[in-house]
Amino acid sequence: MASDSHSDSDAAESNGDGGSAGADAETDEQLRRIVDRNPTRLGVGRSGPRPTTEALLEFRADHGIARDAVHSRVSDDLIDDLGLVELRTTVADTDQYLARPDLGRELDAESLERLERDCEPAPEVQIVVSDGLSSSAVEANVPQLLPALLDGLEARGISVGTPVFVEFGRVDAMDAVGEELGADCCVNLIGERPGLRTAESLSAYLVYGPERGSPTAKKSVVSNVHDGGLPPVEAGAELVDLIEAMLEAEASGVDLREDDREFRTE
């Protein structure tokens, strides 16, 4: 107790000093700038051992948004508007999708038939869109990203197959699609696991020479695609550069060394 009283006395004397108060104000301003620029939960305060009511309500709201992103489905209107051939994995429903990742890597029989019937064979690049763990990410980003990607590849003279949408798709669903169609390169635009600051983060996974069972190390990725991260139009341009490098090197993932790529510096 004596030690605590001594500390309080020192703090009181220090607070009486204008220099200490100025330092506190400067620290508060620095913290405010960090909080304003950072999407994580910083400086939310507390009431005793508990979070403040405002912080708790915000957390619960963000958690609800994240759950909705996982359990909702991409709208049929969006799939039609983007001109995507609709496919499905062997997953039966959302619960099975979450419990059995392996079933999200292979297409069902009807989808395999649709691939052969409705999609262009042997393209240089096959584009796949998958709902993954966030339908919100697909709806928020793909309408801007996909046209930028298609236009950029066309401008480079790179042929693109028939874009497809895979419901209940995992990253490796693109291996099955690319192998069936005989694509040189496959891209999967997929909704990532929602965070508690955004449920709209999309990633693009890429593989050269897609085939079932291809290891993750053989895949390249451009991640954090959303308005608060890498904007979708910019992501489209970055993907075009990466795809061109992959086709030239005939490699992806760890086989595509950074030394083999020319990175933009502007």
Residue, then its C-alpha position, 0 to 999 in steps of 0.5 A: m500500500a505504501s508503494d501505491s501511495h508513493s506512486d500516486s504522489d509522484a504521478a500527481e506531482s508529475n501531472g502538475d508539470g506542464g511538460s508532462a501534460g504536453a507529452d500526454a497530449e502528444t501521445d494521445e494525438q499519435l495514438r489517434r493517428i494510428v487508430d485512424r490509419n489502422p483497420t485493427r482494433l486499437g485504443v477502444g478503451r475499457s470500462g473496468p475489466r470489460p470493453t466499453t458498450e460502443a466497442l462491444l456492439e461494434f465487435r458484435a456487428d462485425h462478427g455478424i457481418a463475417r458470419d453472413a459472408v460465410h453463410s450467404r451465397v453469391s447472387d444468380d444475377l451477378i453470375d449472369d451479369l458477369g457471363l460466368v458458366e456456373l459449376r459446383t463442387t461435390v459439397a452438399d451445403t455450407d456445413q459440409y463445406l466448412a467441415r470437409p475442405d477436400l470436397g470443395r476441390e473437385l467438381d460434381a459430375e454435372s459440372l464436369e459435363r458442363l465444362e466439356r460442353d460449354c467452355e473453350p478448351a486449351p486456353e492460355v488462361q482459365i479464369v475461375v471465380s469461387d465463393g470460398l469463405s466470403s460471398s461478400a468478397v466476390e460481390a464487392n470486388v469481382p465486378q471491377l476486377l474481372p473486366a480489368l483482368l480480361d481487358g489487360l490480358e486481351a491487350r497483351g495478346i493472351s487468350v482467355g477461356t470461358p470464365v466460370f463460377v464454382e459454388f462451394g469452391r476451395v482454392d484447389a478447385m482451379d486445379a480440377v477446372g484447369e486440368e479438365l480444360g487443358a489450360d496453360c495457366c489457371v486463376n482462382l478469384i476467391g473470397e477469403r475468410p472474413g476478418l472482423r474489420t472487413a468481410e470483403s477481402l478477395s484473393a487471386y491464386l494462380v498456377y501454371g500447368p494446373e493438375r489435381g493434387s498440385p501443391t500449394a507451393k506451386k501456386s502464386v497469390v495476390s491477396n488482400v483485394h478490397d477497397g481498404g487494401l489493394p483496390p480491385v482494378e489495381a489488382g487486375a493490372e497486377l494479375v496481368d503482369l504476373i500471368e504474363a511472367m508465369l507464361e513466359a517462365e512456364a512456372s508459378g509459385v516457388d518455381l517463379r523466382e522474384d528475380d525472373r520478374e520485373f516489378r513496377t516501381e511507380 
